[in-house]
Amino acid sequence: MKTKYLALSITGLMFAMIGCAHKQETGAGAPGLEEAVSTATDAYIYGYPLVTMDMTRKQFTNVVAPDAAHAPMGQILRFRTYPAVDNHAVTAPNADTLYTSAWFDVSKEPWILSVPDMGDRYYLLPLLDGWTDVFQVPGKRTTGDKPQKYAITGPGWSGTLPAGVTEYKSPTAMVWLLGRIYCTGTPADYAAVHALQDKFSLVPLSSYGKAYTLPAGAVDPSIDMKAGIRDQVDAMDITTYFNYLAQLMKTNPPSADDAPMVAKMAKIGLVPGQDFDPSKLGVFDKEAIKVVPKAAQLKIIGYLKDAGRNVNGWAVITKTGLYGTEYLDRALITAIGLGANRPQDAIYPTSEKDAAGKEYDGAHNKYVMHIDKGQFPPVNGFWSLTMYDAKYFFVPNVLNRYTLSARNKFITNADGSVDLYIQAESPGKSKEANWLPAPKAKFIPMMRLYWPKEKPPSILDGSWVLPPIKQVQ
């Protein structure tokens, strides 16, 4: 309700400003108040993924040497456990895979990624550009299990690569490898995945085939290493945000399809590679666009209800990983699930309201998700149901359990169906195997369907339908 009132107050402020717009003196060619606010809002949404990606990169790489959750630029970060419950660096973390991650810059030369024999282990290695598009995704589904070598090259690079190396061209200088390797979370399986992680390597082309010593990273003390990335991005004023975006676009250029947006942004003084120039705006316009960040953020999050098809209270979004000019889709996924895969690799149905259309309230209500016999999610990889708080982070609980998934041994009903209990308090020892602990507050359940089956029944075409989550009366 607070968000609703805030949105109304911002909207009211905008209309008040527009009503007074005739009093301002605008310079020649100035866009006018209504157009300035609209364009600035569109520009904010357009740039949200790039700004968020770079802020994430900074926090993840701001160390001298790799530790449990960070690694310098150009070095592989091998997560040895699921993300900690208090890790708020990236929204919507998972407790199904171990990440093998790296940030690197391909503006000067390519980088060579070597992948070991993965046996029968499910894995995928999405490579994201600065705008969050998954431009390539080697993995079990696409390239198989055998050893592989890839050269990730920059947008302007041309040259000769070593034999046996496959080229993947990045549209931007910034590249994020966000690899995922399936892991059950047991000590034995952790060890097995660790052994695979240790066989991955990443080196610049100039050092390929040579002895290579990992350089020490540089630490910038001005970077906030504690606050969540989204909070830091959302807190930027409009001038800081636009200046940051403009500089990032110098080495992470807009695509050819973005030309209309680039031309639109130029009208308010936002040009790739140049400082934001608000002199193109009228005096009143400069004041008006100060409300844009909050308005744009509300628009991004508010889009969740329209971003995909609604199935029994679940928002099923299939426009992930590759966005084209669907800027609002891209910004939404950045906000709620940065690093999302292509739909062929993973679908992330999300529910903010129960089957009756009411927001989840763990303080006063209990819920159940009933799954008929044989109706678990149809996947080639795996599925899981994850509990998040209102900001899409893990929820601390007495069981240290953040998901229910195919690896759980559920208690079944007499007819073979399964009831999953979603509530703050234990449903009782006899039912705890099926319990997903919720906070005593608003919460958000999210499903993960990795490598969903394409033939019916399938979530991709809607022939498999997600069960609703119902409040227990």
Salt bridges, closest charged atoms under 4 A:
GLU35 OE2 - LYS267 NZ 3.86
ASP42 OD2 - LYS264 NZ 2.58
ASP54 OD1 - ARG57 NE 2.83
ASP67 OD1 - HIS70 ND1 3.04
ASP96 OD1 - ARG407 NH1 3.49
ASP120 OD1 - LYS140 NZ 3.12
ASP145 OD1 - LYS140 NZ 3.38
GLU167 OE2 - LYS169 NZ 3.76
ASP189 OD2 - ARG121 NH1 2.99
ASP198 OD1 - ARG80 NH2 2.60
GLU287 OE1 - LYS290 NZ 3.23
ASP306 OD2 - LYS305 NZ 3.87
ASP329 OD2 - LYS319 NZ 3.42
ASP345 OD1 - ARG141 NE 2.72
GLU359 OE2 - LYS442 NZ 3.86
ASP361 OD2 - HIS364 ND1 2.70
ASP372 OD1 - HIS370 NE2 3.06
ASP419 OD1 - HIS370 ND1 2.59
GLU425 OE2 - LYS440 NZ 2.84
GLU432 OE1 - LYS429 NZ 3.81
